[in-house]
């Protein structure tokens, strides 16, 4: 069975500009929707986190107002419960063998801004995945993980790539822009990304070579289906 690697934040908090900790974790829809669609399409999914810690779900992401209603929130929660064993026993990111996987996907949440943005092992994996030509999918806040990628000469491997991610406008609308020490869109642009944002909270996926980025939680399904189509084409 073809395997896909999900690299999930191991952080359960996000440090705000005033030094206080805000509870966070992975965003439920962004993990559950691609995970479910890939498994339904016949792919095996492996979850990895830094140090192999069990990832924390952002509780806000399971609220009805965050998912489009109670029915959808309940369905996401039920799916996460059905794969609890995998989530509670992830593999160690540092020990991942990229050759074992046909594609790599990073779901979002503010968590990646706290840990994956500075995780050297993740940075090496992202660089290797990019250079391998395998589909590399990064969603919402997870492009923060791209910040840790470096080549041997110190260059950023994603410079010049067209991409998207959670935008400054979305961060403002969510009420976090003034509380953040930095914003994802700003950091990506500073490093040389060709950033393209769509209207806030609308589904938006950008593809550039083998890099696929989704702007927000609403992009989860489209991003997953793009990866499925690519893998099915072989």
MIDO-219127 format. One record per residue: x, z, y of N, C-alpha, C in turn; residue in three letters. Coordinates in steps of 0.1 Angstrom, whole numbers. Each point is the difference from the previous one (the first is absolute). Layout:
N
{{X,Z,Y},{X,Z,Y},{X,Z,Y},'Ala'}
...
% end
This chain:
234
{{8,0,-12},{-8,0,12},{9,0,12},'Unk'}
{{-4,-8,10},{8,-1,13},{-2,13,8},'Unk'}
{{11,5,5},{0,13,7},{2,-2,15},'Unk'}
{{-7,8,7},{1,1,15},{4,14,4},'Unk'}
{{9,1,9},{5,13,4},{-7,4,13},'Unk'}
{{-6,12,1},{-6,6,12},{10,11,5},'Unk'}
{{6,-2,12},{8,11,5},{-8,7,11},'Unk'}
{{-2,13,-3},{-10,8,8},{8,12,7},'Unk'}
{{-4,3,12},{6,11,7},{-1,13,-8},'Unk'}
{{11,8,1},{-1,13,-6},{-2,11,11},'Unk'}
{{-2,-4,12},{-2,9,11},{-15,5,1},'Unk'}
{{-1,13,3},{-14,5,2},{-2,4,14},'Unk'}
{{9,-4,9},{-2,4,14},{7,-11,9},'Unk'}
{{-3,0,12},{5,-9,10},{4,9,12},'Unk'}
{{12,-1,5},{5,8,11},{-4,-7,13},'Unk'}
{{-8,7,9},{-4,-5,12},{11,2,11},'Unk'}
{{-3,-5,12},{10,0,11},{3,15,4},'Unk'}
{{-10,9,-1},{2,13,4},{6,9,-11},'Unk'}
{{4,-6,-11},{6,7,-11},{-10,6,-10},'Unk'}
{{-13,-1,2},{-9,5,-9},{-2,-10,-12},'Unk'}
{{-4,6,-11},{-2,-9,-12},{-15,-3,-2},'Unk'}
{{-3,-13,-2},{-14,-4,-2},{-1,-4,-14},'Unk'}
{{-10,5,-7},{-2,-4,-15},{-2,-15,-1},'Unk'}
{{7,-5,-10},{-1,-14,-3},{2,-3,-15},'Unk'}
{{4,-12,-3},{2,-4,-14},{-3,-15,-1},'Unk'}
{{-2,-5,-12},{-4,-14,-1},{-15,-2,4},'Unk'}
{{-3,-12,5},{-14,-2,4},{-8,-5,-13},'Unk'}
{{-11,6,-3},{-6,-1,-13},{-4,-15,-3},'Unk'}
{{-6,-7,9},{-5,-13,-2},{12,-10,-2},'Unk'}
{{11,3,7},{11,-9,-1},{8,1,-13},'Unk'}
{{-2,11,-7},{6,1,-13},{-10,-4,-11},'Unk'}
{{-13,6,1},{-10,-2,-10},{-4,-15,-1},'Unk'}
{{-3,-6,11},{-5,-14,-1},{10,-10,-6},'Unk'}
{{12,-1,4},{10,-9,-7},{3,4,-14},'Unk'}
{{1,14,-2},{2,4,-14},{-11,-4,-9},'Unk'}
{{-12,2,4},{-12,-4,-9},{0,-15,-2},'Unk'}
{{2,-8,11},{-1,-15,-1},{11,-5,-9},'Unk'}
{{12,5,1},{11,-5,-8},{-3,4,-15},'Unk'}
{{-4,12,-2},{-3,3,-14},{-11,-8,-6},'Unk'}
{{-11,-2,8},{-11,-9,-5},{5,-14,-3},'Unk'}
{{10,-4,7},{5,-14,-2},{10,0,-11},'Unk'}
{{3,11,-7},{8,0,-12},{14,4,2},'Unk'}
{{3,6,12},{14,4,3},{2,15,-2},'Unk'}
{{11,4,-5},{4,14,-1},{5,5,13},'Unk'}
{{-4,12,4},{5,6,13},{8,12,-2},'Unk'}
{{12,1,5},{8,12,0},{1,6,14},'Unk'}
{{-2,13,1},{1,7,13},{14,7,0},'Unk'}
{{7,-2,12},{13,6,2},{0,7,13},'Unk'}
{{6,12,1},{1,7,13},{15,5,1},'Unk'}
{{4,3,12},{13,6,2},{1,13,-8},'Unk'}
{{10,1,-9},{2,12,-8},{-11,2,-11},'Unk'}
{{-9,-9,-1},{-10,1,-11},{-11,11,3},'Unk'}
{{-1,4,13},{-10,10,3},{-14,-6,0},'Unk'}
{{-10,8,-5},{-14,-5,0},{-4,-2,14},'Unk'}
{{-5,-12,4},{-4,-3,13},{-13,7,4},'Unk'}
{{-1,3,13},{-12,6,5},{-9,-10,7},'Unk'}
{{-13,0,-3},{-9,-9,7},{-4,6,14},'Unk'}
{{0,-8,10},{-5,4,13},{-15,3,-1},'Unk'}
{{-4,13,2},{-14,4,-2},{-9,-8,9},'Unk'}
{{5,-3,12},{-9,-7,10},{-4,-14,-6},'Unk'}
{{9,-6,-8},{-3,-13,-5},{-11,0,-11},'Unk'}
{{-4,11,-4},{-11,1,-10},{-13,4,7},'Unk'}
{{0,1,13},{-12,3,7},{-9,-12,1},'Unk'}
{{-13,2,0},{-9,-12,1},{2,-8,12},'Unk'}
{{3,6,11},{2,-8,13},{13,-8,-1},'Unk'}
{{9,3,-9},{12,-7,-1},{0,-12,-9},'Unk'}
{{-10,0,-9},{-1,-10,-10},{-12,-9,1},'Unk'}
{{-9,2,10},{-12,-8,1},{-12,5,-7},'Unk'}
{{0,13,-3},{-12,6,-5},{3,9,-12},'Unk'}
{{-9,9,-4},{2,9,-11},{1,-7,-13},'Unk'}
{{-7,-10,-2},{1,-7,-13},{14,-5,-3},'Unk'}
{{5,-7,11},{14,-5,-2},{10,11,-1},'Unk'}
{{-2,11,7},{10,11,0},{-1,6,-14},'Unk'}
{{-12,2,-6},{-1,5,-13},{7,-9,-11},'Unk'}
{{-2,-13,2},{6,-10,-10},{15,1,1},'Unk'}
{{6,1,12},{14,1,1},{5,13,-6},'Unk'}
{{-7,11,3},{4,13,-6},{0,0,-15},'Unk'}
{{-11,-7,-6},{-2,-1,-14},{12,-8,-6},'Unk'}
{{4,-11,6},{10,-8,-5},{14,8,0},'Unk'}
{{2,7,11},{13,8,0},{0,11,-11},'Unk'}
{{-12,5,-2},{-1,10,-11},{3,-6,-14},'Unk'}
{{-4,-13,-1},{2,-6,-13},{14,-4,-3},'Unk'}
{{9,0,10},{14,-3,-2},{8,12,4},'Unk'}
{{-6,12,0},{7,12,4},{13,3,-8},'Unk'}
{{0,-3,-13},{12,2,-8},{12,-8,6},'Unk'}
{{-3,-12,4},{11,-9,5},{5,6,14},'Unk'}
{{-10,4,8},{4,5,13},{7,14,-1},'Unk'}
{{-3,8,-10},{6,13,-1},{14,-1,-7},'Unk'}
{{3,-12,-6},{13,-1,-7},{6,-13,4},'Unk'}
{{3,-2,13},{7,-13,4},{14,0,-5},'Unk'}
{{6,-12,0},{14,-2,-3},{8,3,12},'Unk'}
{{12,3,-2},{9,3,12},{4,-14,6},'Unk'}
{{-2,-1,13},{3,-12,7},{15,-3,-2},'Unk'}
{{8,10,0},{15,-2,-1},{4,-6,-13},'Unk'}
{{-9,1,-10},{4,-5,-14},{-7,-13,-3},'Unk'}
{{-7,-6,9},{-8,-12,-2},{9,-12,-4},'Unk'}
{{-3,-7,-10},{7,-13,-3},{-9,-11,4},'Unk'}
{{4,-7,11},{-8,-10,6},{-3,-12,-9},'Unk'}
{{9,-2,-9},{-1,-11,-10},{-12,2,-9},'Unk'}
{{-5,12,-1},{-12,2,-9},{-13,-3,6},'Unk'}
{{0,-4,13},{-13,-3,7},{0,-14,6},'Unk'}
{{-12,-5,0},{-3,-13,6},{-3,0,14},'Unk'}
{{-4,11,6},{-3,1,14},{1,15,4},'Unk'}
{{1,2,13},{1,14,5},{-10,1,11},'Unk'}
{{-7,11,1},{-10,3,10},{2,14,5},'Unk'}
{{0,1,14},{1,13,6},{-14,3,7},'Unk'}
{{-8,9,-4},{-12,3,7},{3,10,12},'Unk'}
{{-9,1,9},{3,7,13},{-5,14,1},'Unk'}
{{-3,4,12},{-3,14,4},{12,3,9},'Unk'}
{{-2,11,8},{11,3,9},{12,6,-7},'Unk'}
{{-1,3,-13},{11,6,-8},{12,-8,1},'Unk'}
{{0,-14,-2},{12,-7,0},{9,1,12},'Unk'}
{{-7,4,11},{8,1,13},{8,13,-1},'Unk'}
{{-3,9,-9},{7,13,-1},{11,-1,-10},'Unk'}
{{-2,-7,-11},{10,0,-11},{6,-13,-3},'Unk'}
{{-8,-10,-2},{5,-13,-4},{8,-8,11},'Unk'}
{{-4,4,12},{7,-7,12},{15,4,0},'Unk'}
{{4,10,-7},{14,5,0},{5,1,-14},'Unk'}
{{-6,-6,-10},{4,2,-14},{9,-11,-4},'Unk'}
{{13,3,-2},{9,-10,-3},{-3,-8,-13},'Unk'}
{{-4,7,-10},{-3,-6,-13},{-12,-10,2},'Unk'}
{{-10,4,7},{-11,-9,3},{5,-13,8},'Unk'}
{{9,3,10},{6,-11,7},{7,-10,-8},'Unk'}
{{8,5,-10},{7,-9,-9},{-10,-8,-9},'Unk'}
{{-10,7,-5},{-10,-7,-8},{-7,-11,8},'Unk'}
{{-4,3,12},{-6,-10,8},{9,-12,3},'Unk'}
{{12,2,2},{10,-11,3},{1,-8,-13},'Unk'}
{{1,7,-11},{2,-7,-13},{-13,-8,-3},'Unk'}
{{-12,6,2},{-12,-7,-2},{-2,-13,8},'Unk'}
{{4,2,13},{-1,-12,9},{9,-11,-5},'Unk'}
{{13,4,-4},{9,-11,-4},{-3,-6,-13},'Unk'}
{{-8,8,-8},{-3,-5,-14},{-10,-12,1},'Unk'}
{{-8,-1,10},{-11,-9,1},{-13,4,-6},'Unk'}
{{0,12,-5},{-12,6,-6},{-10,3,12},'Unk'}
{{-13,0,-3},{-9,4,10},{2,14,4},'Unk'}
{{1,2,13},{2,14,6},{-11,2,10},'Unk'}
{{-9,10,-3},{-12,2,8},{1,14,6},'Unk'}
{{-3,1,13},{2,12,8},{-12,1,9},'Unk'}
{{-7,12,0},{-13,2,5},{-1,11,11},'Unk'}
{{-5,-4,11},{-5,10,11},{12,7,6},'Unk'}
{{2,13,-3},{12,7,5},{12,-1,-9},'Unk'}
{{-2,-6,-12},{12,-1,-9},{11,-9,5},'Unk'}
{{-2,-10,9},{11,-7,6},{11,9,6},'Unk'}
{{-4,13,3},{10,10,4},{12,0,-10},'Unk'}
{{-3,-2,-13},{10,0,-10},{10,-11,2},'Unk'}
{{-4,-11,6},{9,-11,3},{12,4,9},'Unk'}
{{-3,11,8},{10,4,10},{13,5,-7},'Unk'}
{{-1,5,-12},{11,6,-7},{9,-11,-7},'Unk'}
{{-5,-12,-1},{8,-11,-6},{11,-5,8},'Unk'}
{{12,-2,-6},{12,-4,7},{8,-9,-10},'Unk'}
{{7,-10,6},{10,-7,-8},{13,7,1},'Unk'}
{{10,-5,-7},{13,7,0},{7,-1,13},'Unk'}
{{-4,-10,8},{6,-1,14},{-8,8,10},'Unk'}
{{-10,7,-5},{-8,8,9},{-12,-7,6},'Unk'}
{{-1,-13,-3},{-12,-8,5},{-13,3,-6},'Unk'}
{{-11,-2,7},{-13,3,-6},{-5,-13,-7},'Unk'}
{{-2,1,-13},{-4,-12,-8},{-13,-7,4},'Unk'}
{{-9,8,7},{-13,-5,4},{0,-6,14},'Unk'}
{{11,-1,7},{0,-5,13},{-4,-15,0},'Unk'}
{{-10,-3,9},{-5,-14,1},{-12,-3,-10},'Unk'}
{{-3,10,-9},{-11,-2,-8},{-13,2,7},'Unk'}
{{-10,-9,-2},{-13,2,6},{-7,11,-8},'Unk'}
{{-6,10,6},{-6,11,-7},{-11,6,9},'Unk'}
{{-7,9,-6},{-10,8,7},{1,15,-5},'Unk'}
{{-8,8,5},{0,14,-3},{-10,7,9},'Unk'}
{{-1,13,-2},{-9,8,9},{5,-1,15},'Unk'}
{{-9,-5,8},{5,-4,14},{-1,12,10},'Unk'}
{{7,-2,11},{-1,10,11},{-14,2,4},'Unk'}
{{-8,-11,0},{-14,2,4},{-8,8,-10},'Unk'}
{{2,-2,-12},{-6,8,-11},{4,14,1},'Unk'}
{{13,3,2},{5,13,1},{-7,8,12},'Unk'}
{{-2,-8,11},{-7,6,12},{-14,3,-3},'Unk'}
{{-7,-9,-7},{-14,2,-3},{-2,11,-10},'Unk'}
{{10,3,-9},{0,10,-9},{3,14,6},'Unk'}
{{5,0,12},{3,12,7},{14,6,-2},'Unk'}
{{9,-9,-6},{14,6,-3},{11,-6,9},'Unk'}
{{-3,-10,8},{11,-7,7},{7,10,10},'Unk'}
{{-7,9,6},{6,9,10},{7,12,-8},'Unk'}
{{-3,1,-12},{5,12,-8},{13,-5,-8},'Unk'}
{{2,-13,-1},{10,-4,-9},{14,0,7},'Unk'}
{{11,2,-8},{13,-1,5},{4,-15,2},'Unk'}
{{-6,-8,-9},{2,-15,1},{-11,-7,-6},'Unk'}
{{-2,-13,3},{-11,-8,-5},{6,-11,-9},'Unk'}
{{-7,-3,-10},{5,-9,-10},{2,-14,6},'Unk'}
{{-10,-5,7},{2,-14,6},{12,0,9},'Unk'}
{{2,10,8},{12,0,9},{13,0,-8},'Unk'}
{{1,8,-10},{12,0,-8},{3,-13,-7},'Unk'}
{{-10,-6,-6},{2,-13,-7},{5,-11,10},'Unk'}
{{-7,0,12},{4,-10,10},{14,2,5},'Unk'}
{{4,13,2},{13,3,5},{11,-5,-10},'Unk'}
{{-3,0,-13},{10,-4,-10},{0,-15,-2},'Unk'}
{{-10,-7,6},{0,-15,-1},{-11,-6,-8},'Unk'}
{{-11,8,-3},{-11,-6,-8},{-8,-9,9},'Unk'}
{{-6,-10,-5},{-9,-9,6},{-14,5,-2},'Unk'}
{{-4,10,8},{-12,8,-3},{-13,-7,5},'Unk'}
{{-10,0,-9},{-13,-7,4},{-11,10,-4},'Unk'}
{{-7,5,10},{-11,9,-2},{-13,-8,3},'Unk'}
{{-11,3,-8},{-13,-5,3},{-8,10,7},'Unk'}
{{-13,-3,1},{-9,10,7},{0,13,-8},'Unk'}
{{0,11,7},{1,13,-7},{-10,2,-12},'Unk'}
{{5,5,-11},{-8,4,-12},{-7,-12,-6},'Unk'}
{{4,-12,2},{-5,-11,-7},{10,-4,-11},'Unk'}
{{-5,-6,-11},{9,-4,-11},{10,-11,5},'Unk'}
{{13,2,-2},{10,-9,5},{12,1,-9},'Unk'}
{{3,-11,-6},{12,-1,-9},{9,-11,5},'Unk'}
{{13,3,1},{10,-10,4},{10,-3,-11},'Unk'}
{{3,-12,-3},{9,-4,-10},{12,-8,6},'Unk'}
{{12,4,-4},{12,-7,4},{10,0,-12},'Unk'}
{{2,-11,-6},{8,-2,-12},{-6,10,-10},'Unk'}
{{7,9,-6},{-5,9,-10},{-5,13,5},'Unk'}
{{0,2,14},{-5,12,6},{-14,-1,4},'Unk'}
{{-9,9,-5},{-14,1,4},{-3,13,6},'Unk'}
{{-6,0,12},{-3,12,7},{-14,1,4},'Unk'}
{{-6,12,-1},{-14,2,4},{-1,9,11},'Unk'}
{{-9,-2,10},{0,7,12},{-5,14,-1},'Unk'}
{{-10,2,-8},{-8,13,0},{-7,2,-13},'Unk'}
{{-8,11,-2},{-7,2,-12},{-9,-12,-4},'Unk'}
{{-6,-6,10},{-10,-11,-3},{7,-12,-6},'Unk'}
{{13,0,1},{8,-11,-6},{4,2,-15},'Unk'}
{{-4,11,-5},{4,4,-14},{-4,-10,-10},'Unk'}
{{-12,-4,0},{-5,-10,-11},{6,-13,2},'Unk'}
{{1,-6,12},{5,-13,2},{15,0,-4},'Unk'}
{{7,10,3},{14,1,-3},{2,0,-16},'Unk'}
{{-8,8,-6},{1,1,-15},{-4,-14,-6},'Unk'}
{{-10,-6,5},{-4,-13,-6},{11,-11,2},'Unk'}
{{6,1,11},{11,-10,3},{11,2,-11},'Unk'}
{{4,13,-3},{10,2,-10},{-4,-4,-14},'Unk'}
{{-13,3,-3},{-5,-5,-13},{0,-15,-1},'Unk'}
{{-4,-7,10},{1,-15,0},{14,-5,-3},'Unk'}
{{10,6,7},{14,-4,-1},{5,3,-14},'Unk'}
{{-3,12,-5},{4,3,-14},{-6,-9,-11},'Unk'}
{{-13,-3,2},{-7,-8,-9},{5,-15,0},'Unk'}
{{6,-4,11},{5,-14,1},{14,0,-7},'Unk'}
{{5,12,-3},{13,0,-7},{12,-3,8},'Unk'}
% end
